[in-house]
């Protein structure tokens, strides 16, 4: 990140994202590691201001603080957060 400001997502944002991803026929993430990878790639691309303000580092910090591991399935992660 160019301005070195790390935005950490809220628990509500992540719960909503996981619920949406689990129910969606379009999103095919299987575990937290895939979402981390997507956020890393997203951070490398030019910013377009179309998604959440938090990026890879913020999501990584959130996962560490909430004991979410890259091998956790979306359902397991959701269960840990509720």
MDTraj code that builds the backbone (N, CA, C; nanometers):
import mdtraj as md
import numpy as np

residues = "UNK UNK UNK UNK UNK UNK UNK UNK UNK UNK UNK UNK UNK UNK UNK UNK UNK UNK UNK UNK UNK UNK UNK UNK UNK UNK UNK UNK UNK UNK UNK UNK UNK UNK UNK UNK UNK UNK UNK UNK UNK UNK UNK UNK UNK UNK UNK UNK UNK UNK UNK UNK UNK UNK UNK UNK UNK UNK UNK UNK UNK UNK UNK UNK UNK UNK UNK UNK UNK UNK UNK UNK UNK UNK UNK UNK UNK UNK UNK UNK UNK UNK".split()
xyz = np.array([
    [0.0840, -0.1168, 0.0000],
    [0.0000, 0.0000, 0.0000],
    [0.0889, 0.1237, 0.0000],
    [0.0567, 0.2173, -0.0810],
    [0.1433, 0.3326, -0.0999],
    [0.1403, 0.4294, 0.0177],
    [0.0249, 0.4484, 0.0806],
    [0.0180, 0.5435, 0.1910],
    [0.0414, 0.4776, 0.3263],
    [0.0737, 0.3480, 0.3263],
    [0.1057, 0.2713, 0.4471],
    [-0.0068, 0.2679, 0.5491],
    [-0.1275, 0.3036, 0.5110],
    [-0.2419, 0.2961, 0.6005],
    [-0.3082, 0.1602, 0.5813],
    [-0.3136, 0.0811, 0.6871],
    [-0.3743, -0.0510, 0.6794],
    [-0.5155, -0.0433, 0.7369],
    [-0.6124, -0.0774, 0.6554],
    [-0.7518, -0.0794, 0.6986],
    [-0.7876, -0.2240, 0.7316],
    [-0.8329, -0.2462, 0.8533],
    [-0.8709, -0.3803, 0.8972],
    [-1.0228, -0.3919, 0.8871],
    [-1.0716, -0.4987, 0.8232],
    [-1.2171, -0.5139, 0.8090],
    [-1.2835, -0.5396, 0.9439],
    [-1.4107, -0.5079, 0.9509],
    [-1.4861, -0.5353, 1.0729],
    [-1.5347, -0.6796, 1.0712],
    [-1.5696, -0.7295, 1.1860],
    [-1.6250, -0.8642, 1.1977],
    [-1.7519, -0.8749, 1.1127],
    [-1.8355, -0.7719, 1.1163],
    [-1.9589, -0.7723, 1.0380],
    [-1.9331, -0.7817, 0.8883],
    [-1.8318, -0.7093, 0.8403],
    [-1.7978, -0.7155, 0.6976],
    [-1.7566, -0.8562, 0.6562],
    [-1.6760, -0.9197, 0.7382],
    [-1.6275, -1.0534, 0.7043],
    [-1.7398, -1.1563, 0.7152],
    [-1.8231, -1.1444, 0.8170],
    [-1.9368, -1.2364, 0.8291],
    [-2.0269, -1.2234, 0.7073],
    [-2.0571, -1.1011, 0.6663],
    [-2.1417, -1.0794, 0.5472],
    [-2.0767, -1.1367, 0.4222],
    [-1.9470, -1.1150, 0.4071],
    [-1.8763, -1.1667, 0.2906],
    [-1.8802, -1.3192, 0.2880],
    [-1.8555, -1.3822, 0.4026],
    [-1.8560, -1.5280, 0.4087],
    [-1.9953, -1.5845, 0.3813],
    [-2.0976, -1.5234, 0.4397],
    [-2.2346, -1.5701, 0.4156],
    [-2.2699, -1.5595, 0.2684],
    [-2.2330, -1.4481, 0.2066],
    [-2.2604, -1.4292, 0.0644],
    [-2.1849, -1.5321, -0.0195],
    [-2.0578, -1.5519, 0.0107],
    [-1.9757, -1.6451, -0.0671],
    [-2.0267, -1.7887, -0.0547],
    [-2.0716, -1.8268, 0.0638],
    [-2.1220, -1.9624, 0.0853],
    [-2.2494, -1.9859, 0.0046],
    [-2.3368, -1.8851, -0.0007],
    [-2.4657, -1.8990, -0.0703],
    [-2.4560, -1.8774, -0.2209],
    [-2.3517, -1.8141, -0.2669],
    [-2.3403, -1.7735, -0.4071],
    [-2.3047, -1.8892, -0.5001],
    [-2.3693, -1.8885, -0.6162],
    [-2.3334, -1.9833, -0.7214],
    [-2.2184, -1.9300, -0.8069],
    [-2.1899, -1.8011, -0.7955],
    [-2.0865, -1.7374, -0.8773],
    [-1.9492, -1.7393, -0.8114],
    [-1.9468, -1.7374, -0.6798],
    [-1.8212, -1.7346, -0.6063],
    [-1.7862, -1.8770, -0.5663],
    [-1.6639, -1.9179, -0.5969],
    [-1.6265, -2.0566, -0.5736],
    [-1.5042, -2.0690, -0.4827],
    [-1.4949, -1.9823, -0.3819],
    [-1.3847, -1.9955, -0.2862],
    [-1.4137, -2.1125, -0.1949],
    [-1.3097, -2.1882, -0.1628],
    [-1.3255, -2.3037, -0.0753],
    [-1.2731, -2.2781, 0.0655],
    [-1.1730, -2.1887, 0.0765],
    [-1.1151, -2.1657, 0.2087],
    [-1.0628, -2.0227, 0.2205],
    [-1.0221, -1.9877, 0.3397],
    [-0.9736, -1.8530, 0.3695],
    [-0.8476, -1.8212, 0.2892],
    [-0.7639, -1.9195, 0.2655],
    [-0.6414, -1.8983, 0.1881],
    [-0.6697, -1.8467, 0.0481],
    [-0.7764, -1.8924, -0.0132],
    [-0.8121, -1.8441, -0.1472],
    [-0.8536, -1.6977, -0.1432],
    [-0.9230, -1.6572, -0.0376],
    [-0.9618, -1.5162, -0.0249],
    [-0.8378, -1.4309, 0.0010],
    [-0.7467, -1.4792, 0.0850],
    [-0.6210, -1.4062, 0.1085],
    [-0.5447, -1.3878, -0.0228],
    [-0.5371, -1.4927, -0.1029],
    [-0.4691, -1.4842, -0.2320],
    [-0.5346, -1.3833, -0.3246],
    [-0.6668, -1.3812, -0.3267],
    [-0.7390, -1.2853, -0.4100],
    [-0.7113, -1.1427, -0.3648],
    [-0.7075, -1.1206, -0.2325],
    [-0.6805, -0.9861, -0.1813],
    [-0.5363, -0.9449, -0.2112],
    [-0.4428, -1.0390, -0.2103],
    [-0.3047, -1.0066, -0.2434],
    [-0.2945, -0.9613, -0.3887],
    [-0.3567, -1.0351, -0.4797],
    [-0.3571, -0.9969, -0.6215],
    [-0.4263, -0.8627, -0.6390],
    [-0.5371, -0.8429, -0.5697],
    [-0.6114, -0.7173, -0.5771],
    [-0.5234, -0.5997, -0.5353],
    [-0.4417, -0.6188, -0.4322],
    [-0.3533, -0.5110, -0.3862],
    [-0.2438, -0.4782, -0.4875],
    [-0.2087, -0.5736, -0.5718],
    [-0.1048, -0.5496, -0.6712],
    [-0.1567, -0.4764, -0.7944],
    [-0.2873, -0.4809, -0.8145],
    [-0.3487, -0.4141, -0.9301],
    [-0.3720, -0.2667, -0.8990],
    [-0.3830, -0.1830, -1.0028],
    [-0.4144, -0.0412, -0.9779],
    [-0.5481, -0.0278, -0.9052],
    [-0.5539, 0.0658, -0.8116],
    [-0.6744, 0.0851, -0.7317],
    [-0.7873, 0.1428, -0.8169],
    [-0.9065, 0.0833, -0.8018],
    [-1.0222, 0.1274, -0.8791],
    [-1.1355, 0.1749, -0.7892],
    [-1.1234, 0.1637, -0.6583],
    [-1.2236, 0.2100, -0.5614],
    [-1.3603, 0.1456, -0.5839],
    [-1.3633, 0.0178, -0.6177],
    [-1.4909, -0.0494, -0.6390],
    [-1.5197, -0.1544, -0.5317],
    [-1.4273, -0.1833, -0.4479],
    [-1.4466, -0.2857, -0.3460],
    [-1.4231, -0.2277, -0.2081],
    [-1.4101, -0.3148, -0.1106],
    [-1.3848, -0.2668, 0.0253],
    [-1.2490, -0.1974, 0.0337],
    [-1.2352, -0.1089, 0.1283],
    [-1.1101, -0.0338, 0.1448],
    [-0.9987, -0.1192, 0.2039],
    [-1.0331, -0.2286, 0.2700],
    [-0.9310, -0.3143, 0.3287],
    [-0.8724, -0.4050, 0.2218],
    [-0.7454, -0.4306, 0.2378],
    [-0.6745, -0.5149, 0.1419],
    [-0.6162, -0.6378, 0.2091],
    [-0.5147, -0.6923, 0.1464],
    [-0.4514, -0.8152, 0.1942],
    [-0.4018, -0.8012, 0.3380],
    [-0.3252, -0.6965, 0.3660],
    [-0.2669, -0.6812, 0.5001],
    [-0.3747, -0.6694, 0.6062],
    [-0.4779, -0.5911, 0.5780],
    [-0.5869, -0.5761, 0.6747],
    [-0.6594, -0.7073, 0.6979],
    [-0.6847, -0.7822, 0.5905],
    [-0.7533, -0.9102, 0.6040],
    [-0.6639, -1.0114, 0.6755],
    [-0.5341, -1.0089, 0.6462],
    [-0.4394, -1.0986, 0.7130],
    [-0.4371, -1.0705, 0.8629],
    [-0.4341, -0.9443, 0.9013],
    [-0.4353, -0.9070, 1.0430],
    [-0.5663, -0.9515, 1.1080],
    [-0.6779, -0.9292, 1.0391],
    [-0.8080, -0.9728, 1.0909],
    [-0.8077, -1.1238, 1.1151],
    [-0.7581, -1.1989, 1.0199],
    [-0.7551, -1.3447, 1.0331],
    [-0.6705, -1.3871, 1.1529],
    [-0.5561, -1.3241, 1.1689],
    [-0.4675, -1.3584, 1.2809],
    [-0.5342, -1.3264, 1.4146],
    [-0.5983, -1.2101, 1.4243],
    [-0.6641, -1.1687, 1.5483],
    [-0.7842, -1.2568, 1.5820],
    [-0.8450, -1.3186, 1.4813],
    [-0.9657, -1.3985, 1.5020],
    [-0.9423, -1.5483, 1.4847],
    [-0.8173, -1.5891, 1.4867],
    [-0.7793, -1.7307, 1.4755],
    [-0.8370, -1.7988, 1.3522],
    [-0.8381, -1.7278, 1.2405],
    [-0.8781, -1.7864, 1.1133],
    [-0.7514, -1.8282, 1.0404],
    [-0.7508, -1.9509, 0.9908],
    [-0.6341, -2.0040, 0.9228],
    [-0.6638, -2.0225, 0.7750],
    [-0.5604, -2.0199, 0.6929],
    [-0.5798, -2.0302, 0.5479],
    [-0.6454, -2.1620, 0.5083],
    [-0.6341, -2.2630, 0.5896],
    [-0.6950, -2.3924, 0.5586],
    [-0.8402, -2.4031, 0.6051],
    [-0.8880, -2.3045, 0.6811],
    [-1.0276, -2.3068, 0.7261],
    [-1.1205, -2.2910, 0.6069],
    [-1.2233, -2.3758, 0.6004],
    [-1.3245, -2.3566, 0.4964],
    [-1.4046, -2.2320, 0.5316],
    [-1.4817, -2.1833, 0.4354],
    [-1.5628, -2.0646, 0.4621],
    [-1.6622, -2.0919, 0.5741],
    [-1.7208, -2.2112, 0.5767],
    [-1.8165, -2.2463, 0.6814],
    [-1.7482, -2.2528, 0.8185],
    [-1.6276, -2.3075, 0.8241],
    [-1.5538, -2.3128, 0.9507],
    [-1.5207, -2.1722, 0.9996],
    [-1.4781, -2.0865, 0.9104],
    [-1.4448, -1.9487, 0.9463],
    [-1.5694, -1.8755, 0.9962],
    [-1.6809, -1.8932, 0.9289],
    [-1.8051, -1.8293, 0.9689],
    [-1.8455, -1.8755, 1.1088],
    [-1.8316, -2.0032, 1.1350],
    [-1.8658, -2.0584, 1.2655],
    [-1.7775, -1.9969, 1.3749],
    [-1.6496, -1.9786, 1.3462],
    [-1.5590, -1.9182, 1.4443],
    [-1.5972, -1.7730, 1.4746],
    [-1.6504, -1.7029, 1.3759],
    [-1.6820, -1.5611, 1.3937],
    [-1.8181, -1.5367, 1.4593],
    [-1.9045, -1.6355, 1.4555],
    [-2.0396, -1.6153, 1.5143],
    [-2.0442, -1.6520, 1.6592],
])
top = md.Topology()
chain = top.add_chain()
for i, resn in enumerate(residues, 1):
    res = top.add_residue(resn, chain, resSeq=i)
    for name in ("N", "CA", "C"):
        top.add_atom(name, md.element.get_by_symbol(name[0]), res)
traj = md.Trajectory(xyz[None], top)
